[in-house]
Amino acid sequence: MADRYLRFTATAPGRALTRRLGLPQPAALRRWTVEHPSLTGSLVHLTAGESTLALAPVLARTGLPMGDATAADSPAAVVLDASGVRDVGSLAAVHAALHPVVRSVAASGRIVVLGAPLDAGDHHQAAAQQALEGFVRSLGKEIGRGRTVNLVRLTDAEAAWSTLDFLLSPKSAYVSGQVIEVGARSDDGPPETGDRPLAGRTALVTGGARGIGEAVAETLARDGATVVVLDVPQAEADARRVAERLGGQALTLDITAADAGERIAAELPDGLDVLIHNAGITRDRRLANMPAERWSSVLDVNLASVLRTTDALLAKGTLRRGGRIVATASIAGLAGNAGQTNYGASKAGIAGLVRALAPRAAAEHGVTVNAVAPGFIETRMTAAVPLFIREAGRRMNSLAQGGLPVDVAETTAWLAHPASGAVNGQVVRVCGQSLLGA
Ligand SMILES: NC(=O)c1ccc[n+]([C@@H]2O[C@H](COP(=O)([O-])OP(=O)(O)OC[C@H]3O[C@@H](n4cnc5c(N)ncnc54)[C@H](O)[C@@H]3O)[C@@H](O)[C@H]2O)c1
């Protein structure tokens, strides 16, 4: 499971040899730790076009000292507000703003470009704003040194503070090349800025006994949630171990049971705030060799049970107002993968579910619905992949390495945050900007 190549390239001879051979140069990523919760260095705020966003107070909340683009130091983060770019001519201001600073951004630093929603009535504005997407994705692929580049489309800076806080922190180490849309402010109450934003809230994680689900449970508990670790009866010992460590509760049931939603509701008479659909399985075979059972078991665990339990918990009112649903897609599902017609169908279905349900769940229940789409994540599942395919999976992304379960967990925690009410209907890849799909 250990990425020996990453360790080798971190040594001086390893770096010299791999550079001479033209091999990938992954940089050790800086992730969140209790000791180092923020990026180190300044934040440079640039503007292209005429912006109406009130960004200053939101950027101040990141705690990063404001820097100067002309100073000689290496900024940890650059925010370019391009929300006012309305035509192709003013895209020159994007180049003019970033060209002088891009080289100096620190290793594991962040570039966040802010855009506006595309205006269907103004094709010049739409062209210029869509251009930002190609710009961000291209810069993400060339910038290197563990640096990430993302685009946030927004109309209200305050509604986007939890998103900017996440993207401008070490928590988003493996999120790059993404386009995230943030809507209007929701009425979730005052924004939560403490380091336990989920205190007093209950979160249920399906498939929480190990792998990515275990990391999600840990991270939500770190953020103050009381976690319920749900897994199959065969994984009861692991589910209990995780729940006890986190001061939560284990719940053993098969999520494909017809009455799974009712049983969860019965276990949680006081309600639920955060529902994480993480349980998932693969049963790979090419379609020509795939028996119906392999097809249906994957569709049932990964998609049908997600629909059934979501419907049941919304209908029963178990999910409280201000609640959050985060489902788990996969880049293999979005881009397609040989041998995974069943898995790809199930994970693409998650994206359809999220986009269609999000506006209705918000309007009728005050609940947001989003998905994470992991790329190559270092887990037991990917450790079992044959060596050469595993190496290809690890290197074929802009950061030239696999992600860790905690990267998916941090992204989930941002989507579950009480201040993320304006983030709805998004499918966010946690894939180091994988070459699979966009
Ligand atoms: N590891 C990756 O690289 C990767 C990439 C993309 C997507 N994903 C997705 O992330 C999620 C977690 O993946 P992982 O690598 O941690 O997998 P994993 O196999 O390590 O863990 C999955 C957990 O789900 C549980 N589970 C399976 N079927 C269940 C059921 N019917 N009811 C209740 N629990 C059930 C398992 O017991 C297990 O504890 C899955 O949805 C997977 O498809 C993983």
The ligand as an SDF file (V2000), in Angstrom:
LIG
                    3D

 44 48  0  0  0  0  0  0  0  0999 V2000
  -10.8070    3.3240   -2.7360 N   0  0  0  0  0  0  0  0  0  0  0  0
  -10.9530    4.0380   -3.8410 C   0  0  0  0  0  0  0  0  0  0  0  0
   -9.9820    4.3220   -4.5520 O   0  0  0  0  0  0  0  0  0  0  0  0
  -12.3280    4.5240   -4.2680 C   0  0  0  0  0  0  0  0  0  0  0  0
  -12.4170    5.2610   -5.4390 C   0  0  0  0  0  0  0  0  0  0  0  0
  -13.6480    5.7390   -5.8500 C   0  0  0  0  0  0  0  0  0  0  0  0
  -14.7750    5.4920   -5.0740 C   0  0  0  0  0  0  0  0  0  0  0  0
  -14.6820    4.7780   -3.9560 N   0  0  0  0  0  0  0  0  0  0  0  0
  -15.9290    4.5570   -3.1900 C   0  0  0  0  0  0  0  0  0  0  0  0
  -15.7370    4.9600   -1.8430 O   0  0  0  0  0  0  0  0  0  0  0  0
  -16.5400    4.1600   -0.9710 C   0  0  0  0  0  0  0  0  0  0  0  0
  -15.6650    3.5180    0.0900 C   0  0  0  0  0  0  0  0  0  0  0  0
  -14.6500    2.7690   -0.5470 O   0  0  0  0  0  0  0  0  0  0  0  0
  -13.4830    1.9880    0.2500 P   0  0  0  0  0  0  0  0  0  0  0  0
  -12.3220    1.9170   -0.6620 O   0  0  0  0  0  0  0  0  0  0  0  0
  -13.3140    2.5680    1.6000 O   0  0  0  0  0  0  0  0  0  0  0  0
  -14.1440    0.5070    0.3270 O   0  0  0  0  0  0  0  0  0  0  0  0
  -14.0130   -0.6310    1.4240 P   0  0  0  0  0  0  0  0  0  0  0  0
  -14.3750   -1.8910    0.7310 O   0  0  0  0  0  0  0  0  0  0  0  0
  -12.7030   -0.5590    2.1480 O   0  0  0  0  0  0  0  0  0  0  0  0
  -15.1610   -0.2440    2.4730 O   0  0  0  0  0  0  0  0  0  0  0  0
  -16.5160   -0.3150    2.1470 C   0  0  0  0  0  0  0  0  0  0  0  0
  -17.3160   -0.5650    3.4160 C   0  0  0  0  0  0  0  0  0  0  0  0
  -18.6990   -0.6540    3.0320 O   0  0  0  0  0  0  0  0  0  0  0  0
  -19.2750   -1.7540    3.7240 C   0  0  0  0  0  0  0  0  0  0  0  0
  -20.4190   -2.2860    2.9870 N   0  0  0  0  0  0  0  0  0  0  0  0
  -20.3940   -2.9490    1.7900 C   0  0  0  0  0  0  0  0  0  0  0  0
  -21.6320   -3.3700    1.4850 N   0  0  0  0  0  0  0  0  0  0  0  0
  -22.4600   -2.9530    2.4930 C   0  0  0  0  0  0  0  0  0  0  0  0
  -23.8450   -3.0880    2.7390 C   0  0  0  0  0  0  0  0  0  0  0  0
  -24.6300   -3.7710    1.9030 N   0  0  0  0  0  0  0  0  0  0  0  0
  -24.3500   -2.5500    3.8660 N   0  0  0  0  0  0  0  0  0  0  0  0
  -23.5610   -1.9000    4.7350 C   0  0  0  0  0  0  0  0  0  0  0  0
  -22.2310   -1.7220    4.5520 N   0  0  0  0  0  0  0  0  0  0  0  0
  -21.6810   -2.2430    3.4360 C   0  0  0  0  0  0  0  0  0  0  0  0
  -18.1230   -2.7740    3.7960 C   0  0  0  0  0  0  0  0  0  0  0  0
  -18.3690   -3.7590    4.7920 O   0  0  0  0  0  0  0  0  0  0  0  0
  -16.9460   -1.8710    4.1000 C   0  0  0  0  0  0  0  0  0  0  0  0
  -16.7720   -1.6870    5.4900 O   0  0  0  0  0  0  0  0  0  0  0  0
  -17.2570    3.1600   -1.8860 C   0  0  0  0  0  0  0  0  0  0  0  0
  -18.5410    3.6570   -2.2060 O   0  0  0  0  0  0  0  0  0  0  0  0
  -16.3700    3.1120   -3.1150 C   0  0  0  0  0  0  0  0  0  0  0  0
  -17.0910    2.7120   -4.2640 O   0  0  0  0  0  0  0  0  0  0  0  0
  -13.4800    4.2760   -3.5180 C   0  0  0  0  0  0  0  0  0  0  0  0
  1  2  1  0
  2  3  2  0
  2  4  1  0
  4  5  1  0
  4 44  2  0
  5  6  2  0
  6  7  1  0
  7  8  2  0
  8  9  1  0
  8 44  1  0
  9 10  1  0
  9 42  1  0
 10 11  1  0
 11 12  1  0
 11 40  1  0
 12 13  1  0
 13 14  1  0
 14 15  2  0
 14 16  1  0
 14 17  1  0
 17 18  1  0
 18 19  2  0
 18 20  1  0
 18 21  1  0
 21 22  1  0
 22 23  1  0
 23 24  1  0
 23 38  1  0
 24 25  1  0
 25 26  1  0
 25 36  1  0
 26 27  1  0
 26 35  1  0
 27 28  2  0
 28 29  1  0
 29 30  1  0
 29 35  2  0
 30 31  1  0
 30 32  2  0
 32 33  1  0
 33 34  2  0
 34 35  1  0
 36 37  1  0
 36 38  1  0
 38 39  1  0
 40 41  1  0
 40 42  1  0
 42 43  1  0
M  CHG  2   8   1  16  -1
M  END
$$$$
